[in-house]
Amino acid sequence: MTRRPLLCFWALLAVSPARSSWTTAPVDWEYLPTPRRAAKADRDRIQNRIDAARPLYKEFINANQIKVISEGMVSENCGTSAFQRFVWEYLSTSCRRDLTTWNDAKRDARIAEAKTTYAINQILQLEVKAYNLAPISSQGIMSTSPRWNPAFSFVWETDSSGRKRLAADQGADYGVFQQGRQILIFPRSFFKDVANLTDKAQVEPGADRLALSLLHETVHFAATTKAFDDHGFRPVRRAYEKREEEAAANEAEADLLELMNRDETINGQQAPFTPAQIEHFRKKARDYRTQAKLIRDRFPDAVYETQLPSVYRHREFAKGAHESSREEPFDAIEVLREAAEDAFMRAQTDETNRVLEEIQQSQERMRQRNAQETTRSNSTRRGYGSESARSGPTRGPMSGNGIYDIPFSDLEIIERAHSSAVSKQAASARPAPTPTAPATARAVPQGPTRHQELARLARIACRDPYSISEDEFDRVWRFVRGAVSKTDEWKTFGFSDACERETFNELLKGASARENYSRSVMASIARRFRTNGPPPPIYTPPSGGNNRTEPEPAQLPPCWPNCVHWN
Amino acid sequence: MLAAGLSSALLYAGFYAFVLSHEEPACELPCPIPDHGGKSTCAPLSLDLQVSSRPIPSGSIYSVWHQISFQNQSCSNIEADVSVLLDGRSRLSGSEFSYLIWDPDGKPIAGPKDRLPFEPSVEPYRYDTNGNPYLREFPQRPGAVGFWYALRPGERLDGNSVRFDPHMEDDHPRDDRDAELPGSAYSRLRADLKAADKKRVTDGITGMRLLDPLPGYRVLEGWRFESAGRYRIQLIYEGSIFASRHTAWEKRLPFPLNILAENILIANARIPPSGIIEKKVRLKSPTREFTVAR
């Protein structure tokens, strides 16, 4: 990594529009992951698995088509009623033949569907690991709250007779958080198709697109989990709340794209995503947020889309628009076991474990490299800081392309029109994020004792667990593992509140038991004892800092742009 | 009793001989029965490509004006996924459709250079999905993934063409402005929204080197040809097709002779043992040429 990009990176963080994505949506940010772009080798591994799953998908489509055609031939040759079929099956060879074809096709389609589902679920495991997409906790406090367990699904729809059937257009949607219980990811997130993208600013199917889909649905998961934590159940969401949630989910996707661009540009690569692709999600988020605000002001109690004027209605929020469950229960593993496809499952699982290990190793290597870079750049940044500061703010890779001057959305026009007639209520105030200086990674502790380091971790965990980078946490944790557990040790540190005290005790317990804790575990421990405070950030930048809690442009440090040291 | 039995046997023997001697109508198409018995090597379906002779401006992302069509070359019904004929989109239905293009030096050009994104997402042309009445009205089988069309023997099916209709692509399509905001109370708002729409679209297509649409043709998107000269183009379609019998003369016989005749034909392998034949195909269109001008 060169020095200059690193310096620009801090400046970029300071003025990035990404932080304007703070939202009032009822989402519990603590449940969200801290995703980042997978290394190229890992992306290639995932893409290879996607390519390998494509023939299975085709096999399913063909088996399904034979099922559909033979069903028609059975109706033609054997009649439509059960009695007719019973008689004709005895009399007609072609009827018997078609019934056999139909039954075989039904069985084949079921097995092919199970194989595709199983293979793609394995890919999801790789994706979650490679992009760090798992939420900090996969379930809320309540045992009844949904578990985070994303799975692959074909798109199912209800026909005019009320029966569930496969949707003809499998490329219509990326995923869904179905009925607030289960994240389903659809084929469109995986398979490339030259002409399939109606909007060309969308991200092409593949590993990156899959990460976006998973993150989007995880935002819905976080919102639902918060509802469970607060109420013990999921209250009926009002129309504006659905839109706020959607805005947050789209904003998160845009943020992730920007983050991935930064990951690459810091490493000296070209930004993989264009401003138009990022703007695609920002525009959607803006539209949803504007609409949510209008509806909250004018129709705060509306729940169903039919309670809204047509201009505000969205088909995707109408009941049933996102249904994707089958009529009969379907368990891919059970189907494959019944079909004696154990060898297929074993081969898939072995391959997944192998690739998971490779991803683990590659992440470990990257962590070590980043740690070295961070240590080096810490010393150089102080030397170059003034030069960076004098160079003034940088708008980043998107500057000069005019994306900040995009035309206002339809809803903004509508809002203007309404506001000329109706005096608006004051916009609901949102708490401004507290300006904090960018965190910097520290070297491995030399002087402090293990207990002192644990006390420091406890304080960080209760204040802002993500102000410490994963790399640093790992290093510190390796150091404190094996610390001697003492009951009254906490008294020597003068903790200011119960959260710090209890978190310290828990961390000490884990360290003395030589548990393998991660930063996420530390955050979840502190979360149990924390009573209030601002929501923690979603993302961490690649070098371990924190971009969500960076100051707003208007809240830059007083020394800007002549800062020499920010911390 | 014996006489009755004898006469029944004679009648059955006569009917048996009649069924076996009955000849199917002669098939004059190049591939009479696709893969009957697994020995056929002919392609039951052909892919055609027509290219306009009008020169294409260099550097434009909307380049080759062309038309694609499928033709059934067999005497069976051929069911194929024709999603791409509808609006150029695939429905992830398992079949793949790709273009091969060679530059004036005969070197293959790798993929569209500007597939993503065309900024902003403004489209100058739109598929006329009502253009081909066969594509518009064909009944889609319930539960099928993709758009499968059963071509009758010899039938040719052309793709929909495009017309000039600049618009913004939106993955949340909304109603028309007039339907969305009815009544005079919204007239000002409607006008504002329409004006904003128009400005976005006008700004979006500015600078694109566009040609007037050709009736009956569609345009290739994303490939940008910088140097002038004569290029070659070919289409490839890969996927599965399903063949089934088109004519079943025995079905027109009265009951129970229709069943008897059918059983006799199946027993003597005169009709395929399975009602459906699946065939994996890789269809290539003829190679055509087009000209890129400065």
Interface residues (C-beta under 8 A of the other chain):
Chain A: Y57 K58 I61 N62 N64 Q65 I66 K67 V68 I69 S70 E71 G72 M73 N77 L91 S92 T93 S94 R97 D98 T101 F154 D159 R165 L166 A167 A168 D169 Q170 G171 P187 R188 F191 D193 V194 A195 N196 L197 T198 D199 K200 A201 Q202 V203 E204 T274 P275 A276 Q277 E279 H280 K284 S310 V311 H314 R315 E316 I406 P407 F408 D410 I413 I414 R416 A417
Chain B: E79 V84 G88 R89 S90 R91 L92 S93 G94 E96 F97 S98 P112 R115 L116 P117 F118 E119 P120 S121 Q140 R141 P142 G143 A144 V145 G146 F147 W148 E169 D170 D171 H172 D175 A179 E180 L181 R188 L189 D192 L193 A196 K199 R200 D203 E221 G239 S240 F242 S244 P256 I259 E262 N263 I266 A267 P273 S274 G275 I276 E278
